[in-house]
Amino acid sequence: MIIVNFLIGVLTGLLVPRAERWLKGWAESIWLGGLPLEEHEFDLAALLVILMAAAIVVAVLGAPSNAFMLAFGALLGLFGKRIWARVKDAA
């Protein structure tokens, strides 16, 4: 069942760039309330919010929670294309 955490993490990482634009509009109007954030700070905040939503999905599915696998999957989902390109170029 730990694989569920990993797979949801990968999906989360893949969704971050797509969900970030929507989340930024929502956050600026409601959540942040005029609080200034740097672009990289918002990227991190968006990832954390989306990971929290992924953790809720894992809990709803009844799978045992594993934060490491969820975060590792998100890392691979978010940076997987760049990591794979680097490995492929090194070979």
ChimeraX commands (.cxc) that place a marker at each C-alpha (Angstrom):
marker #1 position 0.00,0.00,0.00 radius 0.5
marker #1 position 3.01,2.33,0.32 radius 0.5
marker #1 position 3.16,2.40,-3.47 radius 0.5
marker #1 position -0.14,4.33,-3.37 radius 0.5
marker #1 position 1.71,7.17,-1.60 radius 0.5
marker #1 position 4.43,7.13,-4.24 radius 0.5
marker #1 position 2.00,7.12,-7.17 radius 0.5
marker #1 position -0.13,9.91,-5.73 radius 0.5
marker #1 position 3.10,11.83,-5.08 radius 0.5
marker #1 position 4.15,11.44,-8.72 radius 0.5
marker #1 position 0.73,12.65,-9.87 radius 0.5
marker #1 position 1.01,15.56,-7.47 radius 0.5
marker #1 position 4.40,16.53,-8.87 radius 0.5
marker #1 position 3.05,16.36,-12.40 radius 0.5
marker #1 position 0.07,18.54,-11.46 radius 0.5
marker #1 position 2.04,21.27,-9.69 radius 0.5
marker #1 position 2.91,23.36,-12.80 radius 0.5
marker #1 position -0.68,23.12,-14.06 radius 0.5
marker #1 position -2.33,23.83,-10.73 radius 0.5
marker #1 position 0.08,26.60,-9.80 radius 0.5
marker #1 position -1.53,29.18,-12.10 radius 0.5
marker #1 position -5.00,28.50,-10.74 radius 0.5
marker #1 position -3.74,28.43,-7.17 radius 0.5
marker #1 position -1.89,31.73,-7.61 radius 0.5
marker #1 position -5.04,33.53,-8.73 radius 0.5
marker #1 position -7.03,32.06,-5.86 radius 0.5
marker #1 position -4.32,32.74,-3.29 radius 0.5
marker #1 position -3.84,36.36,-4.30 radius 0.5
marker #1 position -7.52,37.12,-4.05 radius 0.5
marker #1 position -8.42,35.18,-0.90 radius 0.5
marker #1 position -5.63,33.35,0.87 radius 0.5
marker #1 position -2.69,35.79,0.92 radius 0.5
marker #1 position -4.70,38.95,1.52 radius 0.5
marker #1 position -2.04,41.23,0.06 radius 0.5
marker #1 position 0.90,39.43,1.68 radius 0.5
marker #1 position 3.82,39.82,-0.75 radius 0.5
marker #1 position 5.61,36.62,-1.72 radius 0.5
marker #1 position 8.59,36.15,-4.00 radius 0.5
marker #1 position 8.02,33.89,-7.00 radius 0.5
marker #1 position 10.13,31.03,-5.60 radius 0.5
marker #1 position 8.36,31.36,-2.24 radius 0.5
marker #1 position 5.01,31.01,-3.95 radius 0.5
marker #1 position 6.25,27.97,-5.88 radius 0.5
marker #1 position 7.17,26.31,-2.58 radius 0.5
marker #1 position 3.86,27.30,-0.98 radius 0.5
marker #1 position 1.94,25.90,-3.95 radius 0.5
marker #1 position 3.83,22.61,-3.75 radius 0.5
marker #1 position 3.12,22.33,-0.02 radius 0.5
marker #1 position -0.60,23.07,-0.46 radius 0.5
marker #1 position -0.86,20.49,-3.24 radius 0.5
marker #1 position 1.07,17.92,-1.15 radius 0.5
marker #1 position -1.34,18.50,1.73 radius 0.5
marker #1 position -4.24,17.84,-0.65 radius 0.5
marker #1 position -2.48,14.67,-1.81 radius 0.5
marker #1 position -2.08,13.54,1.81 radius 0.5
marker #1 position -5.83,14.01,2.26 radius 0.5
marker #1 position -6.45,11.86,-0.82 radius 0.5
marker #1 position -4.21,9.13,0.63 radius 0.5
marker #1 position -6.17,9.27,3.90 radius 0.5
marker #1 position -9.51,9.09,2.10 radius 0.5
marker #1 position -8.30,6.03,0.18 radius 0.5
marker #1 position -7.47,4.41,3.51 radius 0.5
marker #1 position -3.84,3.77,2.61 radius 0.5
marker #1 position -1.23,3.99,5.36 radius 0.5
marker #1 position 0.37,7.42,5.22 radius 0.5
marker #1 position 4.03,7.63,4.27 radius 0.5
marker #1 position 5.28,11.23,3.97 radius 0.5
marker #1 position 8.66,10.19,2.52 radius 0.5
marker #1 position 7.14,8.24,-0.37 radius 0.5
marker #1 position 4.63,11.01,-1.05 radius 0.5
marker #1 position 7.40,13.64,-1.15 radius 0.5
marker #1 position 9.74,11.38,-3.17 radius 0.5
marker #1 position 7.01,10.74,-5.71 radius 0.5
marker #1 position 6.30,14.48,-5.95 radius 0.5
marker #1 position 10.01,15.14,-6.50 radius 0.5
marker #1 position 10.12,12.65,-9.36 radius 0.5
marker #1 position 6.87,13.94,-10.80 radius 0.5
marker #1 position 8.02,17.56,-10.70 radius 0.5
marker #1 position 11.63,17.11,-11.80 radius 0.5
marker #1 position 11.50,13.69,-13.47 radius 0.5
marker #1 position 11.88,14.95,-17.05 radius 0.5
marker #1 position 14.97,16.98,-16.15 radius 0.5
marker #1 position 16.48,14.14,-14.10 radius 0.5
marker #1 position 15.88,11.66,-16.94 radius 0.5
marker #1 position 17.40,14.04,-19.53 radius 0.5
marker #1 position 20.49,14.45,-17.32 radius 0.5
marker #1 position 20.88,10.68,-16.87 radius 0.5
marker #1 position 20.39,10.13,-20.59 radius 0.5
marker #1 position 23.01,12.77,-21.47 radius 0.5
marker #1 position 25.51,11.27,-19.03 radius 0.5
marker #1 position 25.21,7.82,-20.59 radius 0.5
marker link #1:1,2 radius 0.2
marker link #1:2,3 radius 0.2
marker link #1:3,4 radius 0.2
marker link #1:4,5 radius 0.2
marker link #1:5,6 radius 0.2
marker link #1:6,7 radius 0.2
marker link #1:7,8 radius 0.2
marker link #1:8,9 radius 0.2
marker link #1:9,10 radius 0.2
marker link #1:10,11 radius 0.2
marker link #1:11,12 radius 0.2
marker link #1:12,13 radius 0.2
marker link #1:13,14 radius 0.2
marker link #1:14,15 radius 0.2
marker link #1:15,16 radius 0.2
marker link #1:16,17 radius 0.2
marker link #1:17,18 radius 0.2
marker link #1:18,19 radius 0.2
marker link #1:19,20 radius 0.2
marker link #1:20,21 radius 0.2
marker link #1:21,22 radius 0.2
marker link #1:22,23 radius 0.2
marker link #1:23,24 radius 0.2
marker link #1:24,25 radius 0.2
marker link #1:25,26 radius 0.2
marker link #1:26,27 radius 0.2
marker link #1:27,28 radius 0.2
marker link #1:28,29 radius 0.2
marker link #1:29,30 radius 0.2
marker link #1:30,31 radius 0.2
marker link #1:31,32 radius 0.2
marker link #1:32,33 radius 0.2
marker link #1:33,34 radius 0.2
marker link #1:34,35 radius 0.2
marker link #1:35,36 radius 0.2
marker link #1:36,37 radius 0.2
marker link #1:37,38 radius 0.2
marker link #1:38,39 radius 0.2
marker link #1:39,40 radius 0.2
marker link #1:40,41 radius 0.2
marker link #1:41,42 radius 0.2
marker link #1:42,43 radius 0.2
marker link #1:43,44 radius 0.2
marker link #1:44,45 radius 0.2
marker link #1:45,46 radius 0.2
marker link #1:46,47 radius 0.2
marker link #1:47,48 radius 0.2
marker link #1:48,49 radius 0.2
marker link #1:49,50 radius 0.2
marker link #1:50,51 radius 0.2
marker link #1:51,52 radius 0.2
marker link #1:52,53 radius 0.2
marker link #1:53,54 radius 0.2
marker link #1:54,55 radius 0.2
marker link #1:55,56 radius 0.2
marker link #1:56,57 radius 0.2
marker link #1:57,58 radius 0.2
marker link #1:58,59 radius 0.2
marker link #1:59,60 radius 0.2
marker link #1:60,61 radius 0.2
marker link #1:61,62 radius 0.2
marker link #1:62,63 radius 0.2
marker link #1:63,64 radius 0.2
marker link #1:64,65 radius 0.2
marker link #1:65,66 radius 0.2
marker link #1:66,67 radius 0.2
marker link #1:67,68 radius 0.2
marker link #1:68,69 radius 0.2
marker link #1:69,70 radius 0.2
marker link #1:70,71 radius 0.2
marker link #1:71,72 radius 0.2
marker link #1:72,73 radius 0.2
marker link #1:73,74 radius 0.2
marker link #1:74,75 radius 0.2
marker link #1:75,76 radius 0.2
marker link #1:76,77 radius 0.2
marker link #1:77,78 radius 0.2
marker link #1:78,79 radius 0.2
marker link #1:79,80 radius 0.2
marker link #1:80,81 radius 0.2
marker link #1:81,82 radius 0.2
marker link #1:82,83 radius 0.2
marker link #1:83,84 radius 0.2
marker link #1:84,85 radius 0.2
marker link #1:85,86 radius 0.2
marker link #1:86,87 radius 0.2
marker link #1:87,88 radius 0.2
marker link #1:88,89 radius 0.2
marker link #1:89,90 radius 0.2
marker link #1:90,91 radius 0.2
view
